[in-house]
Amino acid sequence: MELNSRSVHDVIHPTAAFSQTPPQAVLDSPDVGLTDPWPDSQLNPKNRIDSLDPPQNPLWRVDGCTGLGTQFYALPLFLGEVPPMRFDVFIPEEAAGSPVLRQLLNLNAAFHTKDSARLRRLGICSHILRTLQAWTERGQGDPQSVSVMHGSLPFGSRIIFENLDLNIRNIKITVAPTYYVENQLLAHQRLHISLGLNPEFLPEPIDISRLSIIQQLHDSVCLVHISHDGSHAEDGDGSPGKKIWILKALTSGTKYLYTELRNLMQIEPHAHIISRPKYLVTKYCRFGGKTGVVGFILPYHPAGSLRDILPLLQIHNRLTLEMQLNWATQLASALVHIRERGRIFYPDLRLENMVLSDTGDVVMVDFEQRGVWCEFAAPEVNALEYIRILASDDSVDQDMAPTIPEEVRERFAAILTRQLPDWEALQAREDYTPLPHGYNSYNVSWLCLSAVEQEAAEVYMLGRILWCVFEGQSAPQHAAVWQSYRWEPDIEFPKFHRTPPLLRDLVNRCTQGRREPLSNFIIRHDSRLVLRADVPGQDSSAAQVLNVAREWWMAEVKAAEDFLQMREEMSARGEWSGNYYDRPTMREVLAELRQCSASSIAGSTT
């Protein structure tokens, strides 16, 4: 079964339990082959792409993608140094309706391939570069025009491919100004009022024109140089060069950007938490006539994240128990600090959000508080998140009919309203607005939890992270649907191969209450959804995948409803403790890790 937005709704999300798409109506895309009828055959010249080699002298570069393989980070090389204005290329899913074209351009692989190194091997990347090259050279996007774009269009404007075609000259390109993004930006003059911060402690503002982009790492983070900042770093050959910084900025959902800025400014400094922003990045907005805050500048840690470092060290037999215990202890220490000194919850615990400093120590990043998907999340958080997704579903089919019954959506909306009044106000808008009832985050599911429940959920996520650290894995599950990794896990949670016995017990206690995941039945094989039992034969049809997903999600949603009903009833009787699964506290986890570390050091000296 193909990977696309429809498969998300009908397989990967809890909406699969109530989807009104008949399984027999879903067809697999045919494989492209030499035996196809002549009108569809690749032997037919009209069905051939001229070339999928990148241009010899490229005018553009693609640094990665997001948005289920529909948004690509494109950088105009011919302009030299440019500010990070984020004019990404968007290819709507419906623009590539032809199964032949989807397969030739590897569009299903782009769904889960995010990093530049692997993305550049896909046909869609070369097709984008060749299309932009032709668009630029024939005058519609000449250097002068693109240069004008960088000076006149709003931050985050879009280069839209309205269609995909075998012939790049038949692809229509539209540049869409995103005035709504700049309209969401908070004015620098009133930022302290909007975020409730002391204006004396706000970082110094610098205009975005002082930045030059080096590389877009992912949707919200890019590497930049800052002109005239007086800071330098040594290049690889030991010679001084411009210092590299991180720019954190969002082109949608700016409320999360300002939530993170507020959190970083309020948390007391800690050795294993990213430091407070060095600068605020501003831009004059023609729409509204204000100087808005586009993002903020953070230190760059070039060693990378534990997601890539752990498996690489494991492969080369360089991952030591001392390193693992150090990182685990540092992480637990940071989480205790966030809870006790920052007074916020941290729902984003995943390996991508743990980078290594130049001294080899863990540094936690990403304080947007969006949360993680169920690969890492605790079952009680998932129960609430499943209800939220069902209560919020507004998708429609080709006939504009709801894809799940309206009465189903209303039933789950009523359940969520009992858990969190006015939850709809938190997700109705993308901009940062005053929150009802004193809420301090936009994460609906986590706001439903008490402080004790939040800590128990964090301990669960930490347990999954500890498993990854001590097993040397990039993720808990192999072949995740949302994202593929350069080094896929060779075992899956909760199996143990390398973790010491005492730490196995700690991981199991931290993750009490865990449930059987969907990936036990349906996985991504290459760039298709298949039944796990059918790999590597890939014999499962789309209808079979849909049926299995529907049955699994029906049981999972029922379990979520039962759990929340039990929680309500026990709370009404005053019997709900919060830590329902009896997990250790974060301080208890930290104490055990320190004891294991001390024992390991003592053992190595005897």
C-alpha positions in Angstrom: 0.0 0.0 0.0 1.3 3.4 -0.9 2.6 5.9 1.6 0.6 9.2 1.3 -1.8 11.4 3.3 -4.6 8.9 2.7 -2.7 6.1 4.2 -2.0 8.2 7.3 -5.8 8.7 7.8 -6.7 5.1 7.0 -3.9 3.2 8.6 -1.5 5.2 10.8 -4.0 7.4 12.7 -6.8 6.2 15.0 -9.2 7.6 12.3 -8.6 4.2 10.7 -11.0 2.7 13.2 -13.9 4.7 11.7 -12.8 5.4 8.2 -15.6 5.1 5.7 -13.3 4.2 2.8 -14.4 0.6 1.8 -11.2 -1.6 1.9 -12.1 -3.1 -1.5 -12.2 0.4 -3.0 -8.5 0.9 -2.4 -6.2 -0.2 -5.2 -2.4 -0.6 -5.1 -0.5 1.4 -7.7 0.7 -0.8 -10.5 4.4 -1.4 -10.8 6.1 0.3 -13.8 7.5 -2.4 -16.1 8.5 -3.1 -19.6 5.5 -5.4 -20.2 3.0 -2.6 -19.6 0.6 -1.7 -22.5 2.3 0.7 -25.0 0.5 3.8 -23.8 1.9 3.2 -20.3 5.2 1.5 -21.1 8.6 3.0 -20.4 9.6 1.9 -23.9 7.3 4.6 -25.2 9.3 7.8 -25.6 6.4 10.0 -24.3 6.7 8.2 -21.0 10.4 8.9 -20.4 12.0 11.5 -18.3 14.8 13.3 -20.2 17.2 12.8 -17.3 17.3 12.3 -13.6 20.9 13.4 -13.3 21.4 16.6 -11.3 22.5 19.7 -13.4 26.2 19.9 -14.0 26.3 23.5 -12.8 23.4 23.7 -10.4 21.8 27.0 -9.6 19.9 25.5 -6.7 20.4 22.9 -3.9 17.9 20.8 -2.0 18.8 20.4 1.7 15.9 18.1 2.8 12.2 17.7 3.0 9.2 17.4 5.3 5.5 17.5 5.1 5.1 13.8 4.0 7.3 14.4 1.1 5.6 17.5 -0.2 7.8 20.3 1.1 11.5 20.6 0.0 14.1 23.0 1.3 15.5 24.7 -1.8 18.5 27.1 -1.6 19.4 29.4 -4.6 23.2 28.9 -5.0 23.6 31.5 -7.7 22.7 34.4 -5.4 25.7 33.8 -3.1 25.1 34.6 0.5 21.4 35.1 1.2 19.4 35.5 4.4 17.4 32.5 5.5 14.0 33.6 4.1 12.8 30.0 3.7 11.3 30.0 0.2 10.7 26.2 0.1 9.4 24.2 -2.8 5.9 22.8 -2.3 4.6 19.9 -4.4 0.9 19.2 -3.6 0.2 15.5 -3.4 -2.4 15.8 -6.1 0.1 17.3 -8.5 1.6 13.8 -9.1 -1.5 11.7 -9.7 0.2 9.4 -12.2 1.4 6.2 -10.6 4.1 6.0 -13.3 5.4 9.4 -12.4 5.2 8.7 -8.6 7.3 5.6 -9.1 9.9 7.1 -11.4 10.4 10.0 -9.1 10.5 7.9 -5.9 7.8 10.1 -4.3 6.8 7.3 -1.9 10.4 7.2 -0.6 10.3 11.0 -0.1 7.5 10.5 2.3 9.9 9.1 4.9 13.3 10.3 3.7 14.2 13.6 5.4 18.0 14.1 5.3 19.8 15.6 2.4 22.3 12.8 1.8 19.7 10.2 1.0 17.1 12.6 -0.4 19.5 13.6 -3.2 19.6 10.0 -4.4 15.9 10.1 -5.2 14.5 11.0 -8.6 12.3 13.8 -7.2 15.3 15.7 -5.9 16.9 15.8 -9.4 13.6 16.6 -11.0 13.1 19.6 -8.7 16.7 20.9 -9.3 16.3 20.5 -13.1 12.9 22.2 -13.0 14.2 25.2 -11.0 17.3 25.4 -13.3 15.1 25.7 -16.4 12.7 28.1 -14.6 15.6 30.3 -13.7 17.4 30.2 -17.0 14.3 30.9 -19.2 13.6 34.1 -17.3 10.6 33.4 -15.2 12.8 33.0 -12.2 15.9 34.7 -13.4 18.5 35.8 -10.8 17.2 39.3 -10.6 13.6 38.0 -10.0 14.7 35.6 -7.3 16.9 38.3 -5.7 13.9 40.6 -5.6 11.9 37.8 -4.0 14.4 37.7 -1.1 14.1 41.4 -0.7 10.4 41.9 -1.0 8.4 38.8 -0.3 7.3 37.8 3.2 9.3 35.3 5.2 8.3 31.7 4.4 6.8 32.4 0.9 6.3 29.3 -1.2 7.5 28.2 -4.6 4.7 25.9 -5.7 4.9 23.2 -8.4 1.2 23.2 -9.5 1.8 20.0 -11.4 4.5 17.3 -12.1 5.3 16.2 -15.6 7.8 14.0 -17.3 8.9 17.2 -19.2 10.2 19.7 -16.7 9.2 22.6 -19.1 5.6 21.6 -18.7 5.7 22.1 -14.9 3.9 25.3 -13.9 5.5 27.2 -11.0 3.8 29.8 -8.9 5.3 31.9 -6.2 2.8 32.4 -3.3 3.5 35.2 -0.8 2.7 34.1 2.7 1.5 37.3 4.3 -0.3 35.3 7.0 3.0 34.0 8.4 4.3 37.5 9.0 0.9 38.5 10.3 1.5 35.8 13.0 4.9 37.2 14.1 4.9 38.9 17.4 6.1 42.5 17.4 9.5 42.9 19.0 8.4 46.0 20.8 5.7 44.1 22.7 7.3 40.7 22.9 8.0 40.8 26.6 4.3 41.6 27.2 3.1 38.8 24.9 5.3 36.2 26.6 5.2 37.6 30.1 9.0 38.1 30.3 11.2 40.7 31.9 12.3 43.0 29.0 15.7 43.5 30.6 16.5 39.8 30.1 15.5 39.5 26.5 18.3 38.8 24.0 19.6 41.5 21.7 17.7 41.8 18.4 19.4 41.5 15.0 17.8 41.9 11.6 17.5 38.8 9.4 19.5 40.6 6.7 22.6 40.1 8.9 22.3 36.3 8.6 23.5 34.2 5.7 22.2 30.7 5.4 24.6 27.8 5.2 22.3 24.8 5.3 18.7 24.0 6.2 18.9 21.0 8.7 15.2 20.4 9.1 11.9 22.2 9.1 12.6 24.6 12.0 16.4 24.7 12.2 19.1 26.0 9.8 22.8 26.8 10.1 23.8 30.5 9.6 26.6 32.9 9.8 26.1 36.3 11.4 27.8 39.3 9.9 29.7 41.6 12.2 29.1 39.6 15.3 32.8 39.5 16.2 32.8 35.8 17.0 35.0 33.3 15.2 35.6 29.6 15.3 38.3 27.4 13.9 37.8 25.7 10.6 38.7 22.0 10.2 42.3 23.0 9.1 42.8 25.1 12.3 42.4 28.5 10.5 39.9 31.0 11.9 36.5 31.3 10.2 33.1 32.7 10.8 31.3 31.1 13.7 28.3 28.9 12.8 25.0 29.4 14.7 21.6 27.7 14.8 18.6 29.8 13.7 15.3 28.4 15.1 12.4 29.7 13.0 9.0 28.3 11.9 7.1 28.9 8.7 3.8 27.6 10.2 2.5 27.1 13.7 4.5 30.1 15.1 2.8 29.6 18.5 5.3 26.8 19.1 8.2 29.0 18.3 7.2 31.5 21.0 6.3 28.8 23.5 9.9 27.5 23.1 11.4 31.0 23.4 9.4 31.6 26.6 10.4 28.3 28.1 14.1 28.8 27.3 14.1 32.2 28.9 12.4 30.9 32.1 14.3 27.7 32.7 17.3 28.3 35.0 20.6 27.4 33.1 21.8 23.8 33.3 24.8 22.1 31.9 22.7 19.6 29.9 20.0 22.0 28.5 20.6 24.2 25.5 21.6 27.7 26.6 19.3 30.7 26.4 19.1 32.3 22.9 22.0 34.6 22.0 19.9 36.9 19.7 16.4 37.5 18.6 16.1 37.6 14.8 13.7 40.3 13.6 12.3 41.3 10.2 10.3 44.4 9.1 6.9 43.2 7.9 5.3 45.3 5.2 1.9 43.7 6.1 1.1 45.5 9.4 4.1 47.7 9.4 5.8 46.1 12.4 9.2 44.6 13.2 8.3 41.0 14.0 10.4 38.3 15.7 11.1 35.6 13.1 13.2 33.4 15.4 16.2 33.2 17.7 19.8 32.2 17.6 21.2 29.3 19.6 24.7 27.6 19.8 25.5 25.0 17.2 26.7 21.6 18.4 28.2 20.0 15.3 28.7 16.5 16.8 25.0 15.8 16.0 22.3 13.9 17.9 22.2 10.6 19.7 19.9 9.2 17.0 22.8 9.1 14.6 25.7 8.8 17.1 24.5 5.7 19.0 24.2 3.2 16.1 27.4 4.5 14.5 29.4 4.0 17.7 27.8 0.6 18.1 28.6 -0.5 14.6 32.3 0.3 15.1 32.3 -1.2 18.6 33.2 2.1 20.3 30.1 2.5 22.5 31.2 1.9 26.0 29.2 1.4 29.2 30.8 4.5 30.7 29.6 6.7 27.9 26.1 5.2 28.1 25.9 5.8 31.8 27.2 9.3 31.5 24.6 10.2 28.9 21.8 8.5 30.7 22.6 10.3 34.0 23.0 13.6 32.3 19.7 13.3 30.6 17.9 12.3 33.8 19.5 15.2 35.7 18.3 17.6 33.0 14.8 16.3 33.2 14.7 16.7 37.0 15.9 20.2 36.6 13.3 21.0 34.0 10.5 19.7 36.2 11.7 21.2 39.5 13.5 24.4 38.4 11.8 25.1 35.1 8.3 24.1 36.3 7.3 22.9 32.9 6.7 19.5 31.4 8.8 18.0 28.6 6.8 16.0 26.1 9.4 15.9 23.3 11.8 13.2 24.6 13.3 11.5 21.6 16.9 10.9 20.4 16.8 13.7 17.8 16.4 16.2 20.7 19.6 15.1 22.4 22.8 16.5 20.8 26.4 16.1 22.0 28.5 19.1 23.0 32.2 19.4 22.0 33.1 17.8 25.3 30.9 14.8 24.5 28.1 15.6 27.0 24.4 15.5 26.3 22.6 18.7 25.6 18.8 18.7 25.4 17.1 20.8 22.7 13.6 21.5 21.4 11.2 23.0 24.0 8.2 23.6 21.7 6.2 21.1 23.8 4.5 19.6 20.7 5.0 16.0 21.9 6.0 12.8 20.2 4.1 10.1 18.3 3.3 6.8 20.0 6.7 5.3 19.3 7.9 7.1 22.4 4.8 8.3 24.2 3.3 6.8 27.3 0.0 4.8 26.9 -1.9 7.3 29.0 -0.8 10.1 26.7 -1.6 8.1 23.7 -5.1 7.4 25.0 -5.7 11.2 25.2 -4.0 11.9 21.8 -6.1 9.3 20.0 -9.2 10.9 21.4 -7.9 14.4 20.3 -7.2 13.2 16.8 -10.7 11.7 16.4 -12.3 14.8 18.0 -10.4 17.1 15.6 -10.8 15.2 12.4 -12.2 17.4 9.6 -11.0 15.5 6.6 -13.3 14.9 3.7 -13.3 12.6 0.7 -13.5 13.6 -3.0 -17.2 14.2 -2.7 -16.6 16.5 0.3 -18.2 14.0 2.7 -16.6 13.5 6.1 -14.2 10.6 6.1 -15.4 9.5 9.6 -19.1 9.8 10.8 -19.9 13.2 12.3 -21.5 11.6 15.4 -18.2 9.8 16.0 -16.3 13.0 16.0 -18.8 14.7 18.3 -18.7 11.8 20.8 -14.9 12.0 21.1 -15.1 15.8 21.3 -17.4 15.5 24.3 -15.0 13.1 26.0 -12.1 15.5 25.5 -14.1 18.5 26.7 -14.6 16.8 30.0 -10.8 16.3 30.2 -9.9 19.8 29.2 -12.4 22.6 28.7 -11.9 24.9 25.7 -9.4 22.5 24.2 -10.5 23.6 20.7 -9.2 27.1 21.4 -5.7 25.7 21.8 -5.5 24.3 18.3 -7.9 26.6 16.4 -5.1 29.0 15.4 -1.5 28.9 14.4 -0.5 32.1 16.1 0.5 32.7 19.7 -2.5 34.0 21.6 -3.6 34.4 25.2 -4.6 30.9 26.5 -7.8 30.2 28.5 -7.9 28.9 32.1 -4.2 29.7 32.7 -2.9 27.0 30.3 0.8 27.5 29.5 1.1 25.2 26.5 -0.7 24.2 23.3 -0.3 20.5 23.9 -3.9 19.4 24.6 -3.1 15.8 25.6 -0.4 16.8 28.2 -2.5 19.6 29.6 -5.1 17.0 30.5 -2.6 15.4 32.9 -1.8 16.4 36.4 1.8 17.1 37.4 2.1 13.6 38.8 0.8 12.1 35.6 3.1 14.3 33.5 6.1 13.1 35.4 5.1 9.4 35.1 4.7 10.0 31.3 8.2 11.6 31.1 9.6 8.6 33.0 8.0 6.3 30.4 9.6 8.2 27.6 13.0 8.2 29.4 12.7 4.4 29.7 12.4 4.1 26.0 15.4 6.5 25.5 17.5 4.4 28.0 16.7 1.3 26.0 18.0 3.0 22.9 21.1 4.3 24.7 22.1 0.9 26.2 21.2 -1.1 23.1 22.9 1.4 20.8 19.8 1.9 18.6 18.5 4.9 16.6 14.9 4.2 17.5 12.7 1.7 19.5 11.1 0.3 16.3 12.5 -0.8 12.9 11.2 0.8 9.7 9.1 3.6 11.3 6.4 4.9 9.0 7.1 8.6 9.5 10.8 8.6 9.1 13.6 6.3 7.9 17.0 6.4 9.4 20.5 6.2 8.0 21.1 3.3 10.5 17.9 1.4 11.2 17.5 -0.5 14.5 18.6 -4.2 14.3 16.4 -5.1 17.3 13.2 -3.7 18.6 11.9 -2.6 22.0 11.4 -4.3 24.4 13.9 -7.0 23.4 17.3 -6.8 25.1 20.7 -7.8 23.7 23.3 -5.5 25.2 21.7 -3.8 28.2 23.2 -4.9 31.6 20.6 -6.8 33.8 20.2 -4.0 36.5 19.4 -1.5 33.8 17.0 -3.9 32.0 15.0 -4.0 35.2 15.0 -0.1 35.4 13.9 0.2 31.8 11.0 -2.3 32.4 9.9 -0.5 35.5 10.0 2.9 33.7 7.9 1.6 30.8 5.2 -0.3 32.8 1.8 -0.2 31.1 3.3 -0.4 27.6 1.0 -1.7 24.9 1.5 -3.7 21.7 2.3 -1.2 18.9 0.7 -1.2 15.4 4.2 -2.0 14.0 3.8 -5.5 15.3 1.3 -6.0 12.5 1.9 -3.3 9.9 5.3 -1.9 8.9 7.0 0.2 6.2 8.9 -2.1 3.9 11.0 0.1 1.6 8.4 2.7 0.7 5.2 0.7 1.1 2.9 -0.3 4.0 2.8 -4.1 4.3 1.7 -6.7 6.8 4.7 -7.7 8.9 4.0 -11.4 8.3 4.4 -10.9 4.5 7.9 -9.3 4.6 9.9 -9.8 2.4 7.4 -11.1 -0.1 5.2 -8.0 0.0 2.2 -10.1 -0.8 -0.3 -8.1 1.3 -2.8 -6.0 -0.6 -3.9 -2.5 0.3 -7.3 -4.0 1.3 -5.6 -6.4 3.7 -3.5 -3.7 5.3 -6.6 -1.5 5.8 -8.6 -4.4 7.4 -5.8 -5.2 9.8 -5.3 -1.5 10.7 -9.0 -1.0 11.3 -9.3 -4.0 13.6 -6.2 -2.9 15.6 -7.3 0.7 15.9 -10.9 -0.3 17.0 -9.4 -2.3 19.9 -6.9 0.5 20.7 -9.5 3.2 20.7 -11.8 1.1 22.9 -8.9 0.6 25.4 -8.3 4.4 25.4 -12.0 5.1 26.1 -12.1 2.5 28.9 -8.9 3.9 30.5 -10.2 7.5 30.5 -13.6 6.4 31.9 -11.8 4.5 34.7 -9.6 7.6 35.3 -12.7 9.8 35.6 -14.5 7.5 37.9 -11.5 6.9 40.2 -10.8 10.7 40.3 -14.4 11.4 41.3 -14.0 8.9 44.2 -10.7 10.5 45.2 -8.9 7.2 44.4 -6.7 8.3 41.4 -3.1 8.6 42.4 -1.8 9.8 39.1 1.0 7.3 38.8 -1.4 4.5 37.8 1.3 2.2 36.4 3.5 2.6 39.5 6.6 3.8 37.6 9.6 5.2 39.6 9.8 9.0 39.9 12.4 10.9 37.9 14.5 11.4 41.0 14.5 7.7 41.7 15.6 7.0 38.2 18.4 9.5 38.5 19.5 8.0 41.8 19.6 4.5 40.3 21.6 5.6 37.3 24.1 7.4 39.5 24.4 4.3 41.7 25.0 2.1 38.5 27.6 4.6 37.3 29.4 4.6 40.6 29.4 0.8 40.7 30.7 0.7 37.1 33.6 3.0 37.9 34.4 1.1 41.1 34.3 -2.2 39.2 36.7 -0.8 36.6 39.3 0.2 39.2 39.4 -3.1 41.0 
